[in-house]
């Protein structure tokens, strides 16, 4: 097995052992993203009356949900961590108590593979088989989660179907009114405006139109427009303010002709091509987009955006050089291991809608990602972001929770401890709160020394003081992607 300890300088497994709840088939596959912290769990569980150290706040009522890749079946091709079936882990809080549950997202592809009990799709590393049902990639809905109109929805970063989930059981529901209303594929990190309830979404693909943008109003009115791009791109997020949305066009793309000939997508960083951000009125069309150019880079996740005079401001986690640098010693996994690294720091971009002027600056030099903010300040100038430190550029090796004041740079930090790694940490406002950071932040953590998992609940104003409560989860929570908080008042 590839020695992830030597490659990255930090062990992700307990003395090389396999978690007892991981499927036996992973032992036959030489891929670090099927082992250790990433080893899938294939059982669905429910548990109540969980043990709590400390005291859970009685005014914390709702649920913490986290999505992520979790393969049920052995892959038939080179495995990429992003290929795993979507699995949502949930922790429900009510009057000082907590219960846990996890469920697979029952996507069309997941259901089809259950019938055969064998993998059908090969995955993002290719080569692609365009004869497969629904296309060469399986929509796993493994990336993001949003809550809207009392429902929880799972989304996929490659753009796919909205999968509605019951927020109290995590059961995948049949197509509902919202998912049925979507005429196009929707990408992860589409946004819900907390003030208007409007769903601002985008999608992208390998064939023209390479991007679509749209807004769904609470009354069901749907606005969509195709966005002109030079070719297929890999945008991952979108920025939103009360009047505008910010679209992303990064100089990271593959050669379409090579893709047609080989069925392989090899994204390259084109250092001589500028990054472009397109500012579009919320209900604008392609003709209304104002494109602004910046230094070449890539960005996975936006922290927040707002309007400031004539300027639109965007804060995000900028990767200055996403070039693939394969290590030959990694053999057939070299491209995957080099392309999956996370390198980013907080950055600010400004776009003047009157003069056309731009400016940008780094806000720090800390490698941190997966930012969360208080949901009610989305689109408005805010101060605080909650991120995770990534010491070795390895996805989901979040060894410390950070609270960053993006105005002053002042940072609070809580280190999880040796061999313990966290999850994206959403914010839950305290009822009646008047300050942006008056509330709670929570994170699933897993200890790779004994494979135990917990949920840490923090007072958001005092992150560095450590959790006010620790919920012990009787089942392992593997590494994953994105999370959300859903207040109990939102449940249908």
C-alpha positions in Angstrom: 0.0 0.0 0.0 1.2 3.5 -0.8 2.8 4.9 2.4 0.8 8.1 3.0 2.9 8.7 6.2 6.1 9.1 4.2 4.5 10.9 1.3 2.8 13.6 3.3 4.7 13.6 6.6 1.7 12.8 8.8 0.0 9.5 9.5 -3.7 9.3 8.8 -4.2 5.8 10.2 -3.7 4.0 13.5 -0.5 2.1 12.9 -1.7 1.2 9.5 -4.8 -0.6 10.7 -8.1 -0.7 8.9 -11.1 0.6 10.9 -13.2 -2.4 11.8 -16.3 -0.9 10.2 -14.7 -0.4 6.8 -15.5 -2.8 4.0 -13.0 -5.6 3.5 -12.6 -4.9 -0.2 -10.5 -1.8 0.6 -7.6 -4.0 1.5 -7.1 -5.0 -2.1 -6.8 -1.4 -3.4 -3.7 0.6 -3.2 -5.2 4.1 -2.7 -4.8 6.3 0.4 -8.2 7.8 -0.2 -9.9 4.5 0.6 -7.9 4.0 3.8 -7.4 5.5 7.2 -9.4 8.7 7.8 -11.0 8.2 4.4 -12.1 4.6 4.7 -15.8 4.4 3.9 -18.5 3.2 6.3 -21.2 1.2 4.5 -23.7 0.8 7.3 -26.5 3.2 8.1 -27.1 3.8 11.8 -29.4 5.7 14.2 -28.6 6.4 17.8 -30.2 8.5 20.6 -29.4 9.5 24.2 -25.8 10.1 23.3 -23.2 10.6 26.0 -22.3 14.3 26.4 -19.2 15.8 28.2 -19.9 19.3 29.4 -23.4 20.7 28.8 -25.2 21.1 25.6 -26.8 24.6 25.3 -30.6 24.2 25.7 -31.2 26.9 23.1 -29.4 24.9 20.5 -32.3 23.3 18.6 -31.8 22.0 15.1 -29.5 19.7 13.2 -25.9 19.7 12.0 -25.6 17.9 8.7 -22.4 16.9 6.8 -22.1 15.4 3.3 -19.2 13.5 1.8 -17.9 10.7 -0.5 -18.4 7.2 0.9 -18.1 4.4 -1.6 -20.4 1.4 -1.1 -18.8 -0.7 -3.7 -15.3 -1.4 -4.9 -14.3 0.8 -7.8 -13.8 -0.6 -11.3 -11.3 2.0 -12.3 -8.7 4.3 -10.7 -10.4 5.7 -7.6 -10.6 9.4 -6.9 -11.9 10.5 -3.5 -14.5 12.6 -5.2 -16.1 9.5 -6.7 -17.6 8.2 -3.5 -21.3 7.9 -3.0 -22.9 10.7 -1.1 -23.5 10.0 2.6 -25.0 12.5 5.0 -24.2 12.4 8.7 -26.7 14.2 11.0 -26.7 15.2 14.6 -30.0 16.5 15.9 -30.0 18.8 19.0 -33.1 19.3 21.2 -33.3 20.8 24.6 -29.9 19.8 25.7 -29.9 16.3 24.2 -28.5 14.9 20.9 -29.2 12.0 18.5 -27.2 10.8 15.5 -28.0 9.2 12.1 -26.4 8.6 8.8 -27.9 7.7 5.4 -26.7 7.3 1.8 -28.1 9.7 -0.7 -30.2 7.4 -2.9 -29.3 8.9 -6.2 -30.3 7.3 -9.5 -26.8 5.9 -10.0 -26.7 4.6 -6.4 -30.1 2.8 -6.9 -29.0 1.3 -10.2 -25.7 -0.1 -8.7 -27.7 -1.5 -5.8 -29.6 -3.7 -8.3 -26.4 -5.2 -9.7 -24.4 -4.9 -6.5 -21.4 -3.9 -8.6 -20.0 -0.5 -9.6 -21.0 0.7 -13.1 -19.4 4.1 -13.5 -15.6 4.5 -13.7 -15.1 7.9 -12.0 -13.6 11.3 -12.6 -10.1 10.0 -13.5 -11.5 8.4 -16.7 -11.4 7.2 -19.3 -15.1 8.1 -19.8 -17.7 5.8 -21.2 -20.3 7.9 -22.9 -22.6 4.9 -23.4 -23.4 4.6 -19.7 -26.9 5.7 -18.5 -27.0 9.3 -17.7 -23.5 9.9 -19.0 -19.9 8.9 -18.1 -20.0 10.2 -14.5 -22.3 9.1 -11.7 -24.2 12.0 -10.0 -23.3 11.1 -6.4 -24.8 14.2 -4.7 -21.8 13.9 -2.4 -20.7 17.5 -2.1 -22.9 20.1 -0.5 -26.1 20.6 1.4 -28.6 23.4 1.4 -31.9 23.9 3.3 -34.8 25.5 1.5 -38.5 25.5 2.2 -38.2 23.0 5.0 -36.3 20.5 3.0 -32.6 19.5 3.0 -31.0 19.1 -0.5 -27.8 17.2 -1.5 -25.8 18.6 -4.4 -22.9 17.5 -6.5 -19.9 19.6 -7.5 -20.0 18.4 -11.1 -23.5 19.8 -11.5 -26.4 17.4 -11.2 -29.9 16.8 -9.8 -31.2 18.3 -6.6 -31.8 15.4 -4.2 -34.4 16.2 -1.5 -33.9 14.6 1.9 -36.1 14.4 4.9 -34.3 16.7 7.5 -35.5 14.6 10.4 -34.5 11.1 9.0 -32.2 11.8 6.1 -34.3 9.5 3.9 -34.0 10.5 0.2 -37.4 11.7 -1.0 -39.0 11.3 -4.4 -38.6 14.4 -6.6 -40.4 17.3 -5.0 -41.7 20.6 -6.5 -38.3 22.3 -6.2 -36.2 19.6 -7.8 -38.8 19.1 -10.5 -38.8 22.8 -11.3 -35.1 22.8 -12.1 -34.7 22.5 -15.9 -30.9 22.3 -15.8 -28.2 20.7 -13.7 -27.3 22.5 -10.5 -23.8 22.7 -9.0 -22.8 22.5 -5.4 -22.4 25.9 -3.6 -25.5 27.4 -5.2 -26.9 29.8 -2.6 -30.1 30.6 -0.8 -30.5 34.3 0.0 -31.5 34.4 3.7 -33.4 37.6 3.3 -35.5 36.9 0.2 -35.5 33.1 0.2 -34.4 33.2 -3.5 -32.4 30.3 -4.7 -29.4 31.5 -6.7 -27.8 28.7 -8.7 -25.4 27.9 -11.4 -24.3 24.8 -13.4 -21.6 23.9 -15.8 -20.6 21.2 -18.2 -18.2 20.0 -20.8 -20.4 21.1 -23.7 -21.9 24.4 -24.7 -23.4 26.3 -23.1 -20.6 25.8 -20.6 -22.4 27.6 -17.8 -26.0 28.4 -16.9 -27.1 30.8 -14.2 -30.5 31.2 -12.6 -32.7 32.3 -9.7 -35.8 30.6 -8.4 -38.1 32.9 -6.4 -40.2 31.6 -3.5 -43.3 31.9 -5.5 -41.9 29.5 -8.1 -40.9 32.1 -10.7 -37.8 30.8 -12.5 -35.2 33.0 -14.2 -32.3 31.4 -16.2 -29.7 32.5 -18.7 -26.8 30.8 -20.5 -23.4 32.3 -19.8 -20.9 32.7 -22.6 -17.5 31.2 -21.8 -14.4 30.5 -24.0 -14.8 26.8 -23.4 -15.4 24.2 -20.7 -14.3 25.5 -17.3 -14.3 24.2 -13.7 -16.0 26.8 -11.5 -16.7 25.5 -8.0 -18.6 28.3 -6.3 -20.5 31.5 -6.8 -20.7 34.9 -5.0 -23.9 36.6 -4.0 -24.8 40.1 -2.9 -28.3 41.6 -2.6 -28.2 42.9 -6.2 -25.5 40.9 -7.9 -24.0 37.5 -8.4 -20.3 36.9 -9.1 -19.5 34.1 -11.7 -16.1 32.5 -11.9 -13.9 31.8 -14.9 -10.5 30.4 -13.9 -7.5 29.6 -16.1 -7.8 25.9 -15.1 -9.3 23.9 -18.0 -8.7 20.8 -20.1 -8.1 20.4 -23.9 -11.5 19.5 -25.4 -9.9 17.9 -28.5 -7.7 15.6 -26.3 -10.9 14.8 -24.3 -12.7 13.8 -27.5 -9.9 11.5 -28.6 -9.0 9.9 -25.3 -12.0 10.3 -23.0 -9.7 11.8 -20.4 -10.0 15.2 -18.8 -6.6 16.5 -17.7 -7.1 20.1 -16.2 -4.1 22.3 -16.6 -3.3 25.7 -15.0 -2.7 28.2 -17.8 -0.4 30.8 -16.1 -0.7 33.3 -19.0 -4.5 33.4 -18.8 -6.1 35.8 -16.3 -8.7 34.9 -13.8 -12.1 36.4 -14.6 -15.0 37.2 -12.4 -18.3 38.1 -14.0 -20.7 40.4 -12.1 -24.3 39.9 -13.2 -27.4 41.5 -11.8 -29.4 38.9 -9.9 -32.0 38.7 -12.6 -29.6 39.7 -15.4 -28.8 37.9 -18.7 -25.6 37.0 -20.4 -25.5 40.5 -22.1 -25.5 42.1 -18.6 -22.4 40.3 -17.3 -19.4 42.6 -16.5 -16.2 40.7 -16.6 -13.2 41.8 -14.5 -9.7 40.3 -14.9 -7.3 39.4 -12.1 -4.0 37.5 -11.5 -4.2 33.9 -12.6 -5.3 31.6 -9.8 -8.0 29.1 -8.7 -10.5 29.2 -5.9 -12.7 26.5 -4.5 -14.7 28.4 -1.9 -16.0 31.9 -1.4 -16.2 33.3 2.1 -18.6 36.1 1.4 -19.4 39.0 -1.0 -20.9 42.4 -0.4 -21.5 45.8 -2.1 -19.4 48.8 -0.9 -20.2 52.0 -2.7 -19.5 51.4 -6.4 -17.5 48.2 -5.7 -18.4 44.6 -5.4 -16.1 42.9 -2.9 -15.4 39.2 -2.8 -13.5 37.3 -0.1 -12.4 33.8 -0.8 -9.7 31.1 -0.4 -7.3 31.6 -3.2 -4.9 29.0 -4.6 -2.1 30.9 -6.4 -0.8 27.9 -8.3 -3.0 24.9 -8.8 -0.6 23.3 -11.2 -0.5 19.5 -11.1 3.0 18.3 -10.0 2.8 14.5 -10.1 5.4 12.5 -8.2 6.6 9.6 -10.3 7.0 7.5 -7.1 3.2 7.5 -6.8 2.8 5.5 -10.0 -0.7 5.4 -11.4 -2.0 7.5 -8.6 0.4 10.4 -9.2 -2.0 12.7 -11.1 -4.8 12.1 -8.6 -2.6 12.7 -5.6 -1.1 15.9 -7.0 -4.4 17.3 -8.2 -6.3 16.7 -4.9 -4.1 18.9 -2.7 -5.5 21.9 -1.0 -3.4 25.1 -0.9 -5.2 28.4 -0.2 -5.2 31.5 1.9 -7.8 34.3 2.5 -7.8 36.8 -0.3 -9.8 39.9 -1.3 -10.9 41.0 -4.8 -12.6 44.4 -5.5 -14.5 45.3 -8.7 -15.6 48.8 -9.4 -18.8 48.8 -11.5 -18.5 52.5 -12.4 -14.8 52.9 -13.3 -14.0 49.2 -14.2 -11.0 49.3 -11.9 -9.9 46.3 -9.9 -7.7 45.5 -6.9 -6.8 42.4 -5.0 -4.7 41.6 -1.9 -3.9 38.6 0.3 -5.4 38.8 3.8 -3.1 36.2 5.4 -0.7 33.4 4.5 -2.3 30.6 6.4 -3.3 27.4 4.5 -7.0 27.2 5.5 -10.1 26.3 3.6 -13.8 25.2 3.9 -15.0 28.6 5.2 -18.3 29.1 6.9 -20.0 32.3 8.1 -23.1 33.2 10.0 -25.8 32.6 7.3 -27.8 35.8 8.1 -24.8 38.0 7.0 -24.4 36.3 3.6 -24.2 39.1 0.9 -23.5 41.8 3.5 -20.2 43.1 4.9 -19.3 40.8 7.8 -16.3 40.3 10.1 -16.0 36.6 11.0 -15.2 33.4 9.1 -14.8 29.9 10.5 -12.2 27.9 8.6 -10.0 24.8 9.1 -6.3 24.8 9.0 -4.8 22.3 6.5 -1.1 21.7 7.6 -0.1 19.2 4.9 -2.3 20.2 1.9 -4.2 16.9 2.3 -8.0 17.2 1.9 -10.0 16.9 5.1 -6.9 16.8 7.4 -8.4 19.7 9.3 -6.2 19.7 12.5 -7.4 23.1 13.9 -10.6 25.2 13.8 -9.9 28.9 13.1 -12.1 32.0 13.7 -10.7 34.8 11.6 -11.6 38.5 11.8 -11.4 39.3 8.1 -11.2 43.0 8.9 -8.3 42.9 11.4 -6.7 39.5 10.7 -7.0 38.6 14.3 -7.4 34.8 14.6 -8.7 32.5 17.3 -7.5 28.9 17.0 -8.4 25.6 18.6 -6.2 22.6 17.9 -8.0 19.2 17.9 -4.9 17.3 19.1 -2.6 14.7 17.6 -4.2 12.4 15.1 -7.6 14.1 15.4 -9.2 15.7 12.4 -12.4 17.9 12.0 -15.2 18.6 9.6 -16.5 21.8 8.1 -18.0 23.8 10.9 -21.3 25.6 10.4 -22.6 28.5 12.5 -25.9 28.4 14.4 -27.2 31.7 15.7 -28.3 32.0 19.3 -32.0 32.8 19.5 -32.4 36.6 19.8 -28.7 37.3 19.0 -27.8 40.8 18.1 -24.1 40.3 17.3 -22.7 38.5 14.3 -20.8 35.9 16.2 -23.4 35.3 19.0 -24.1 31.6 18.5 -22.5 28.2 18.2 -20.1 26.4 15.9 -19.8 22.7 15.7 -17.5 20.1 14.1 -17.5 16.3 13.7 -14.0 15.1 14.7 -12.5 11.6 14.3 -9.5 10.3 16.2 -7.3 8.2 13.9 -5.7 6.5 16.9 -8.8 4.6 17.9 -11.3 5.6 15.2 -13.7 7.2 17.7 -15.8 10.1 16.5 -17.3 13.0 18.4 -19.0 16.3 17.8 -17.5 19.4 19.4 -19.8 22.3 20.1 -18.2 25.7 20.6 -19.3 29.1 21.8 -18.6 31.0 18.5 -17.3 34.0 20.5 -14.7 32.0 22.3 -13.4 29.3 19.9 -9.9 29.2 21.5 -11.3 28.2 24.8 -12.4 24.9 23.4 -15.8 23.2 23.2 -18.6 23.8 25.7 -19.8 20.3 25.0 -18.6 17.1 23.4 -21.1 14.6 22.0 -19.8 11.1 21.7 -21.0 9.3 18.6 -21.0 5.5 18.8 -20.1 5.1 15.1 -17.2 6.4 13.0 -17.6 9.5 10.9 -15.1 9.4 8.0 -13.5 12.4 6.3 -16.0 14.4 4.2 -17.0 17.6 2.4 -19.5 20.2 3.2 -21.9 20.9 6.1 -24.8 23.0 7.1 -26.9 23.9 10.1 -30.7 23.7 9.9 -32.7 25.3 12.7 -35.6 23.2 14.0 -38.0 26.0 13.0 -37.1 25.3 9.3 -38.4 21.7 9.3 -41.5 21.1 7.3 
